[in-house]
Amino acid sequence: MPELSWAAPRADAPVDAFVRVPGSKSLTARWLVLAALASSRSVLRAPLSSRDTRIMRDALERLDVRFQESHGSLQVEPGPWGTGSRRDVEVHTGLAGTVMRFVPVIAPLHDGDVRFTGDASALRRPMGPVIAALRALGVEVTEHGEPDRLPLTVHGRGHLPGGVVEIDASASSQFVSNLLLVAARASEPLTVRHVGSTLPSLPHIEMTLAVLEQAGVAATHEVAGDGTHTWTVTPGPIELGEVLVEPDLSNAGPFLAAALVTGGTVSIADWPEHTTQPGDAYRELLTRMGGTVEREGTDLAVTGTGAIAGIDVDLSAVGELTPTIAALATLAEGPSHLRGIGHLRGHETDRIHALATELAKVGARTVEHEDSLEIHPGPLTGCTFATYEDHRMATAGAIIGLRVPGIRVVDVETTRKTLPDFVGMWLSTLHTDSPAASRW
């Protein structure tokens, strides 16, 4: 049976749009975990409701956390950690990296065995550092398939020991954030020391430290002279109260990119003045690629001229922005080199290879390196743009389709992972309800 594809709409005029994006996926995941571990009931205002966050909620519910929705807010009743009767459960992680990496380190607090499995693609994603960290803390873990992969079982005993964990987080900053989020519930201080050669997506760890501070958790971060990063969290109560979740700045990227591609203006509502979200880097990146970026009160506006400049940039700290920047680079007037992105090979798909393959199908010349991607624009043509079950590949195809007729994006519904109504928002941004644009 052929895969369904979506005819990406081509822009026939400069866009002029005001866009309100839903809450941050990364922040929603962190607040959900902390609310589940908190000392009392919490309320999350404007959290993201998407496939990934629903999977996170389901995972936590299986560990006896309770949720109640009301008028765009979510009330969270924390789990009865270490006080319940023994009960074995199974958690399905889907393809959500936060669920795969965050929930297993909570599982020791549950009194019973917790078996983790996931989508077929999830079974190929690295889990070794999670398993190694749990075992270093004295937690029993049983692997059921390939080493260092799902499925696996964490044998919960109602408590999490503290101590010192040395971990290689070169593949994902989530291997640090997961331990920091649960550490306040440990029986003694927990120290995490990164021993890998690189540390990608450091802003996501800074985001974790910021939410811990807001929740009243004592955490420190030290960098030694040799560049070794060490974090220590002191056990204590977690108190959230009521939290407002920031809009997802990474998900704002495709809409801001539309301003550069079409020579129009796109404003994003409620862009925070100060944030730990990697998506805030769009302000600098899009300026370097030819856009004008301005604050308008609480909003952020990007204006383009239709001409896009190539860029040579290190994206190691903000790797999740790579597909959007790569799509713009395909439409640019000169070559681009996106560096420091080797860790993207372990995301929903091998994003470097996926981008190299699909951008070449469009007509760009791509050169794939282990840790970077060169993009040389060329005569572009329509094609069926594969997405590899990766939401950011889907939005990259939509960006290119603004200028290149005949782009058909396979499984655009994969965007529901983090943006429940991407297609509707995209068509509204372009001010079109064309049947051709929305046909499947």
Backbone torsions as a table, in degrees:
resi	resn	phi	psi	omega
1	MET	NA	124.9	-178.0
2	PRO	-66.6	147.8	178.2
3	GLU	-73.8	142.1	177.4
4	LEU	-70.3	143.6	177.0
5	SER	-132.8	158.0	-175.6
6	TRP	-115.9	129.7	178.5
7	ALA	-76.4	104.3	-178.5
8	ALA	-64.8	127.8	-177.0
9	PRO	-70.4	140.5	175.2
10	ARG	-92.7	136.9	-179.8
11	ALA	-81.2	126.1	179.3
12	ASP	-102.3	5.4	178.8
13	ALA	-160.0	160.4	176.4
14	PRO	-59.7	137.7	178.0
15	VAL	-76.7	151.3	173.9
16	ASP	-144.4	95.5	-168.3
17	ALA	-140.8	150.6	172.8
18	PHE	-115.3	121.4	-171.9
19	VAL	-122.0	133.8	175.0
20	ARG	-113.1	108.9	-178.0
21	VAL	-90.6	149.6	179.0
22	PRO	-66.2	177.8	-175.9
23	GLY	-62.5	157.0	-178.7
24	SER	-63.5	129.7	176.2
25	LYS	-64.7	-45.6	-177.0
26	SER	-63.4	-43.1	179.2
27	LEU	-70.9	-40.5	178.3
28	THR	-58.7	-44.3	-179.8
29	ALA	-60.8	-43.7	-178.7
30	ARG	-67.0	-42.7	179.4
31	TRP	-66.7	-35.5	177.5
32	LEU	-62.4	-44.2	179.7
33	VAL	-64.0	-47.6	-178.8
34	LEU	-65.3	-37.9	177.5
35	ALA	-64.5	-36.1	178.1
36	ALA	-66.3	-29.3	-176.8
37	LEU	-98.3	-1.8	-171.5
38	ALA	-68.4	167.6	180.0
39	SER	-82.8	-16.4	-178.5
40	SER	-152.8	176.6	-177.7
41	ARG	-61.8	143.1	179.3
42	SER	-126.6	161.3	175.4
43	VAL	-130.0	124.4	175.5
44	LEU	-103.8	122.6	178.3
45	ARG	-97.9	134.2	178.2
46	ALA	57.9	40.7	174.7
47	PRO	-70.8	157.2	175.8
48	LEU	-71.1	136.4	171.0
49	SER	-115.6	103.5	-177.9
50	SER	-145.9	-179.3	-178.8
51	ARG	-59.1	-46.4	-177.6
52	ASP	-61.8	-44.5	-177.3
53	THR	-73.2	-29.8	175.1
54	ARG	-67.5	-37.6	177.0
55	ILE	-65.2	-39.6	176.9
56	MET	-61.6	-46.2	178.9
57	ARG	-60.5	-43.9	179.8
58	ASP	-61.4	-41.6	179.3
59	ALA	-61.4	-44.0	-178.6
60	LEU	-70.4	-35.0	176.7
61	GLU	-62.0	-36.2	178.1
62	ARG	-66.2	-19.7	175.2
63	LEU	-98.8	19.3	172.0
64	ASP	76.7	19.6	169.0
65	VAL	-81.0	145.5	-177.1
66	ARG	-119.9	139.2	-178.1
67	PHE	-125.4	146.1	173.8
68	GLN	-140.8	122.6	-178.7
69	GLU	-91.8	144.6	176.6
70	SER	-160.9	114.9	173.3
71	HIS	52.0	48.7	175.8
72	GLY	80.7	2.5	177.4
73	SER	-114.7	162.3	-177.1
74	LEU	-131.4	119.0	176.3
75	GLN	-92.4	131.7	-174.4
76	VAL	-121.1	123.1	175.2
77	GLU	-101.1	116.0	-173.5
78	PRO	-63.1	161.3	-179.4
79	GLY	-72.5	158.0	178.3
80	PRO	-85.3	61.0	-169.8
81	TRP	-60.0	124.4	175.9
82	GLY	74.4	4.7	-177.0
83	THR	-120.7	-4.3	-176.6
84	GLY	-91.4	171.0	175.6
85	SER	-79.9	155.5	-175.9
86	ARG	-61.9	133.3	179.3
87	ARG	-154.2	124.7	177.8
88	ASP	-86.6	140.4	-177.5
89	VAL	-139.3	164.3	173.4
90	GLU	-122.4	136.7	179.6
91	VAL	-116.9	129.0	175.6
92	HIS	-103.1	122.6	-173.2
93	THR	-91.2	-3.9	-173.0
94	GLY	58.2	-132.3	174.0
95	LEU	-119.2	26.5	-175.1
96	ALA	-89.0	110.7	-178.9
97	GLY	-60.1	-37.4	-179.8
98	THR	-64.7	-37.2	178.9
99	VAL	-70.5	-43.1	-179.8
100	MET	-60.8	-38.2	-173.1
101	ARG	-98.3	-30.2	-175.5
102	PHE	-85.1	-44.2	-170.7
103	VAL	-72.3	-36.7	178.5
104	PRO	-57.9	-30.1	-180.0
105	VAL	-81.5	-11.9	171.7
106	ILE	-83.1	-28.9	-172.8
107	ALA	-54.9	-32.9	177.7
108	PRO	-58.9	-24.5	179.6
109	LEU	-75.1	-17.2	177.9
110	HIS	-82.2	142.8	178.9
111	ASP	-91.9	87.0	-179.4
112	GLY	152.4	170.0	178.7
113	ASP	-78.0	136.0	177.7
114	VAL	-120.8	112.0	-180.0
115	ARG	-94.6	130.6	-179.2
116	PHE	-112.3	131.0	170.8
117	THR	-139.7	-175.9	-177.2
118	GLY	-168.3	-172.1	175.9
119	ASP	-60.0	163.0	-179.0
120	ALA	-55.6	-41.8	-179.8
121	SER	-67.7	-30.5	179.6
122	ALA	-66.0	-29.5	-178.2
123	LEU	-70.2	-8.4	178.3
124	ARG	-101.2	-6.8	-176.3
125	ARG	-82.7	144.4	-174.3
126	PRO	-67.4	133.3	176.9
127	MET	-127.4	2.3	-175.7
128	GLY	-52.2	-47.8	-178.7
129	PRO	-63.1	-31.7	177.1
130	VAL	-65.9	-48.1	-178.9
131	ILE	-62.1	-45.3	-178.9
132	ALA	-63.2	-40.2	-179.4
133	ALA	-65.0	-44.4	179.6
134	LEU	-62.4	-43.6	180.0
135	ARG	-66.4	-35.4	177.6
136	ALA	-63.5	-27.5	178.7
137	LEU	-88.9	3.3	177.8
138	GLY	87.8	14.4	179.5
139	VAL	-91.3	134.4	179.4
140	GLU	-81.1	129.4	178.7
141	VAL	-130.6	132.5	176.4
142	THR	-112.6	126.9	177.0
143	GLU	-95.5	138.9	-173.6
144	HIS	-109.9	-7.3	-178.2
145	GLY	-140.5	-128.5	176.7
146	GLU	-62.2	144.6	176.6
147	PRO	-59.2	141.2	175.2
148	ASP	64.8	27.4	178.5
149	ARG	-137.1	162.2	165.7
150	LEU	-68.3	157.5	-3.0
151	PRO	-79.6	156.6	178.2
152	LEU	-154.0	163.2	177.5
153	THR	-124.7	129.7	172.2
154	VAL	-99.3	125.6	-177.3
155	HIS	-91.8	93.4	-176.6
156	GLY	-74.5	140.1	179.2
157	ARG	-126.2	14.9	175.5
158	GLY	85.7	6.5	177.4
159	HIS	-155.6	160.3	177.8
160	LEU	-124.6	116.5	176.4
161	PRO	-67.3	153.9	172.4
162	GLY	-95.0	-157.8	180.0
163	GLY	127.1	-159.4	-178.1
164	VAL	-114.0	130.2	178.5
165	VAL	-122.7	124.5	172.0
166	GLU	-99.4	129.2	-170.8
167	ILE	-141.3	144.0	174.5
168	ASP	-98.4	104.4	-179.1
169	ALA	-101.1	25.9	-178.7
170	SER	-62.1	-28.6	-177.6
171	ALA	-83.5	-25.2	-177.5
172	SER	-168.5	135.2	174.8
173	SER	-67.5	-16.3	178.9
174	GLN	-61.4	-23.7	-179.9
175	PHE	-72.1	-13.2	172.4
176	VAL	-98.8	-47.2	-175.9
177	SER	-58.6	-38.1	-177.4
178	ASN	-59.6	-44.2	-179.4
179	LEU	-68.5	-38.7	179.6
180	LEU	-64.2	-37.6	-177.0
181	LEU	-66.6	-36.0	-176.3
182	VAL	-92.6	-11.7	-168.3
183	ALA	-61.2	-31.2	-179.3
184	ALA	-63.7	-18.2	178.8
185	ARG	-92.6	-0.9	179.7
186	ALA	-72.0	162.4	-177.0
187	SER	-79.6	-14.6	176.2
188	GLU	-153.2	168.0	-178.4
189	PRO	-52.4	142.9	-180.0
190	LEU	-116.7	124.8	179.3
191	THR	-113.1	131.1	179.2
192	VAL	-116.0	125.6	-179.9
193	ARG	-120.8	121.9	179.0
194	HIS	-81.9	125.8	-176.7
195	VAL	-115.6	9.0	179.9
196	GLY	-82.6	172.2	-177.5
197	SER	-78.2	-30.0	179.5
198	THR	-131.5	159.4	177.4
199	LEU	-133.2	93.0	-176.9
200	PRO	-76.8	159.7	172.2
201	SER	54.8	41.7	178.9
202	LEU	-55.4	-34.3	176.9
203	PRO	-55.9	-29.7	178.1
204	HIS	-68.8	-32.9	175.6
205	ILE	-71.7	-38.8	176.1
206	GLU	-62.5	-35.6	175.0
207	MET	-61.4	-43.6	178.9
208	THR	-61.1	-44.9	178.4
209	LEU	-61.8	-36.9	-179.2
210	ALA	-67.0	-42.3	179.9
211	VAL	-70.9	-33.0	175.6
212	LEU	-62.6	-43.8	178.9
213	GLU	-61.3	-42.7	179.9
214	GLN	-64.2	-28.5	180.0
215	ALA	-89.4	6.3	176.0
216	GLY	81.2	18.5	-178.5
217	VAL	-94.8	132.5	-179.9
218	ALA	-83.9	115.1	-179.2
219	ALA	-138.3	142.4	178.3
220	THR	-125.5	155.6	177.8
221	HIS	-135.4	123.0	178.9
222	GLU	-124.6	143.8	175.9
223	VAL	-120.4	117.9	-178.1
224	ALA	-75.9	169.7	-179.4
225	GLY	-60.4	-28.5	178.9
226	ASP	-87.2	6.7	178.0
227	GLY	89.4	2.7	179.8
228	THR	-72.3	129.4	178.7
229	HIS	-95.8	134.3	177.9
230	THR	-135.1	133.6	178.1
231	TRP	-122.6	141.3	176.4
232	THR	-133.0	132.5	178.4
233	VAL	-120.1	131.1	178.5
234	THR	-92.5	131.9	178.9
235	PRO	-60.1	147.1	179.9
236	GLY	170.9	176.5	-178.3
237	PRO	-68.3	146.8	175.1
238	ILE	-109.0	119.0	-177.4
239	GLU	-128.0	112.9	-179.1
240	LEU	-97.8	-43.0	-171.9
241	GLY	69.1	-120.7	179.2
242	GLU	-116.4	130.1	-174.5
243	VAL	-126.5	134.1	173.6
244	LEU	-98.7	123.0	-177.7
245	VAL	-85.5	128.5	178.9
246	GLU	-65.9	153.4	172.6
247	PRO	-63.5	153.7	-176.4
248	ASP	-80.1	104.9	-175.5
249	LEU	-72.4	-29.5	176.0
250	SER	-66.2	-39.8	178.0
251	ASN	-70.8	-17.1	175.2
252	ALA	-73.2	-19.9	-173.3
253	GLY	-54.2	-50.2	-179.0
254	PRO	-58.9	-36.2	-179.2
255	PHE	-70.9	-40.0	175.5
256	LEU	-65.6	-36.9	177.8
257	ALA	-61.3	-33.1	179.5
258	ALA	-60.4	-31.5	177.6
259	ALA	-64.9	-42.1	179.5
260	LEU	-67.8	-42.5	-175.8
261	VAL	-66.2	-39.2	-172.6
262	THR	-99.4	-6.6	-176.3
263	GLY	72.7	31.3	-178.8
264	GLY	-115.1	-159.1	-179.2
265	THR	-132.9	132.4	174.8
266	VAL	-128.1	129.9	177.1
267	SER	-111.4	136.4	177.6
268	ILE	-107.6	127.5	-176.8
269	ALA	-71.6	142.2	168.7
270	ASP	58.3	44.2	176.2
271	TRP	-73.4	119.4	-174.7
272	PRO	-65.6	144.6	177.9
273	GLU	-70.1	-35.3	179.5
274	HIS	-131.5	128.9	-176.4
275	THR	-156.3	155.9	173.5
276	THR	-98.2	2.8	-178.8
277	GLN	-69.3	134.0	177.3
278	PRO	-59.0	-28.9	-177.8
279	GLY	-61.1	-17.3	177.6
280	ASP	-63.0	-20.5	178.9
281	ALA	-67.0	-14.8	176.5
282	TYR	-57.8	-30.0	-179.1
283	ARG	-58.8	-44.6	179.6
284	GLU	-77.0	-44.1	-174.8
285	LEU	-62.4	-44.9	-177.6
286	LEU	-72.2	-28.9	173.6
287	THR	-64.3	-44.3	179.5
288	ARG	-64.6	-25.9	-178.7
289	MET	-93.0	7.9	171.8
290	GLY	112.6	1.4	-179.4
291	GLY	-90.2	164.0	172.2
292	THR	-110.8	126.9	-175.0
293	VAL	-117.7	127.2	-178.1
294	GLU	-140.2	147.1	170.0
295	ARG	-87.5	138.6	175.5
296	GLU	-125.9	87.1	-174.2
297	GLY	67.7	-120.3	179.8
298	THR	-90.4	1.2	-175.4
299	ASP	-107.3	165.8	176.2
300	LEU	-122.4	129.5	-179.1
301	ALA	-117.1	135.5	174.9
302	VAL	-120.3	131.2	178.9
303	THR	-122.3	135.0	178.7
304	GLY	-115.4	169.8	177.8
305	THR	-109.6	-7.5	-173.2
306	GLY	95.7	-18.3	175.5
307	ALA	-97.0	129.8	-176.7
308	ILE	-118.0	130.4	179.8
309	ALA	-90.8	141.8	172.6
310	GLY	-66.4	165.6	-174.8
311	ILE	-145.1	140.2	172.0
312	ASP	-114.6	111.6	-166.8
313	VAL	-149.8	146.5	173.9
314	ASP	-92.0	115.0	-177.7
315	LEU	-106.4	19.0	-174.7
316	SER	-58.8	-34.2	-178.3
317	ALA	-81.7	-19.2	-173.6
318	VAL	-133.3	46.8	-172.4
319	GLY	-57.3	-30.4	-177.3
320	GLU	-66.4	-14.6	178.1
321	LEU	-83.7	-8.1	-173.0
322	THR	-56.4	-47.3	-177.9
323	PRO	-59.0	-39.1	178.6
324	THR	-66.6	-44.9	179.4
325	ILE	-65.9	-37.1	178.6
326	ALA	-65.1	-38.9	177.7
327	ALA	-63.3	-43.6	176.6
328	LEU	-63.6	-39.4	179.9
329	ALA	-62.5	-31.7	177.7
330	THR	-65.3	-29.0	-178.4
331	LEU	-98.6	4.0	-174.1
332	ALA	-77.9	170.9	-178.8
333	GLU	-90.5	-6.7	178.9
334	GLY	-148.4	175.0	-176.1
335	PRO	-71.7	160.0	176.6
336	SER	-132.8	154.2	174.5
337	HIS	-135.7	113.0	-178.3
338	LEU	-99.8	113.6	-170.4
339	ARG	-110.2	165.0	173.9
340	GLY	70.2	28.4	-172.9
341	ILE	-115.7	20.1	-178.2
342	GLY	-57.6	-30.8	-179.4
343	HIS	-66.3	-15.5	179.3
344	LEU	-69.6	-12.4	178.3
345	ARG	-68.3	-15.7	179.9
346	GLY	-107.9	18.1	178.3
347	HIS	-84.9	-156.5	-177.7
348	GLU	-49.6	-35.1	171.0
349	THR	-142.4	179.7	171.1
350	ASP	-75.5	93.4	-171.1
351	ARG	-65.5	-32.0	178.7
352	ILE	-63.7	-49.9	-179.1
353	HIS	-66.2	-41.0	179.9
354	ALA	-61.9	-45.2	178.7
355	LEU	-64.6	-44.4	179.8
356	ALA	-58.2	-41.4	-177.7
357	THR	-69.1	-49.8	-174.1
358	GLU	-74.2	-35.6	177.8
359	LEU	-68.2	-32.8	175.5
360	ALA	-66.3	-36.7	177.4
361	LYS	-62.7	-33.6	178.7
362	VAL	-71.7	-27.5	178.5
363	GLY	129.9	-4.0	176.2
364	ALA	-77.5	154.0	171.2
365	ARG	-95.8	120.9	-177.8
366	THR	-115.0	144.4	176.3
367	VAL	-124.8	114.2	-175.7
368	GLU	-94.1	122.8	173.6
369	HIS	-111.1	168.7	-178.8
370	GLU	-59.9	-36.6	-172.6
371	ASP	-122.2	10.4	-176.4
372	SER	-159.2	172.6	-179.6
373	LEU	-142.1	125.1	172.3
374	GLU	-95.3	139.0	179.0
375	ILE	-129.4	119.2	179.3
376	HIS	-115.5	109.4	-177.5
377	PRO	-61.1	150.7	177.7
378	GLY	-148.1	-173.3	174.0
379	PRO	-60.7	124.8	-172.3
380	LEU	-103.7	150.5	-177.9
381	THR	-144.1	157.2	178.8
382	GLY	-67.3	155.3	179.2
383	CYS	-164.0	171.7	169.6
384	THR	-87.2	115.0	-171.0
385	PHE	-96.2	107.7	-178.3
386	ALA	-74.1	150.0	-176.2
387	THR	-117.5	-12.5	173.0
388	TYR	58.6	34.2	-177.7
389	GLU	59.6	26.7	-174.9
390	ASP	-117.4	115.9	-176.5
391	HIS	-59.7	-35.4	-177.2
392	ARG	-77.5	-23.2	170.6
393	MET	-66.7	-38.0	-179.7
394	ALA	-64.1	-44.7	-179.8
395	THR	-69.7	-30.5	175.5
396	ALA	-62.3	-43.0	177.8
397	GLY	-62.4	-38.6	179.2
398	ALA	-64.7	-39.1	178.8
399	ILE	-61.8	-47.5	-179.6
400	ILE	-63.0	-36.8	180.0
401	GLY	-63.8	-18.1	176.6
402	LEU	-60.3	-31.7	-177.0
403	ARG	-112.3	-27.3	-174.2
404	VAL	-104.9	114.2	179.8
405	PRO	-69.4	150.8	174.2
406	GLY	85.9	15.1	174.9
407	ILE	-82.0	123.8	175.3
408	ARG	-117.1	120.2	-175.1
409	VAL	-94.5	120.9	179.0
410	VAL	-72.8	133.3	173.3
411	ASP	50.4	55.9	178.2
412	VAL	-62.6	-19.1	179.5
413	GLU	-66.2	-10.4	175.1
414	THR	-62.8	-17.9	176.9
415	THR	-64.2	-17.1	178.4
416	ARG	-63.3	-14.8	176.7
417	LYS	-52.9	-42.3	-178.3
418	THR	-131.7	-12.9	-176.7
419	LEU	-137.5	92.8	-167.4
420	PRO	-57.2	-31.5	-177.5
421	ASP	-128.1	54.1	-178.5
422	PHE	-59.5	-45.6	-176.2
423	VAL	-60.5	-47.0	179.5
424	GLY	-61.8	-41.6	178.7
425	MET	-66.1	-37.9	-178.8
426	TRP	-66.0	-45.2	179.6
427	LEU	-65.8	-36.8	177.7
428	SER	-66.4	-37.3	177.7
429	THR	-61.9	-37.7	180.0
430	LEU	-86.3	-2.8	-178.5
431	HIS	56.5	46.9	178.7
432	THR	-136.1	141.5	170.6
433	ASP	-125.6	30.8	-177.4
434	SER	-57.2	129.1	176.7
435	PRO	-56.5	-35.3	179.5
436	ALA	-64.6	-35.1	-178.1
437	ALA	-71.8	-29.3	-174.7
438	SER	-106.1	7.0	-176.6
439	ARG	-71.3	145.1	177.4
440	TRP	-108.1	NA	NA
